[in-house]
Amino acid sequence: MAQDFQDLTGQIIRRVITLVNEVEDRLVQILTAFGSQQLEEIPDNKNKASTEAEGPILNAEERTDAVSSQDEVDDLLSSLGF
């Protein structure tokens, strides 16, 4: 009986894996068909700006949009309601 259960479980797992592979293949087909059209519609400057990584601000003293001291951080947080 345990062997029958393992056989049934294996069959179900095989079917689920086949189904997942089919869904993945169809999603790839959809993305390749419609994804290239969307990339062409997005202007280059917006696409590059949204994909750049955010990180620590270098040369904060030279920038006007960055805080450089704990007092400025506290002021910013209090203005936001924290």
Summary of the structure (lengths in Angstrom):
residues: 82
radius of gyration: 26.4
end to end distance: 63.1
largest distance: 75.1
contacts: 127
relative contact order: 0.05
helix: 74%
strand: 0%
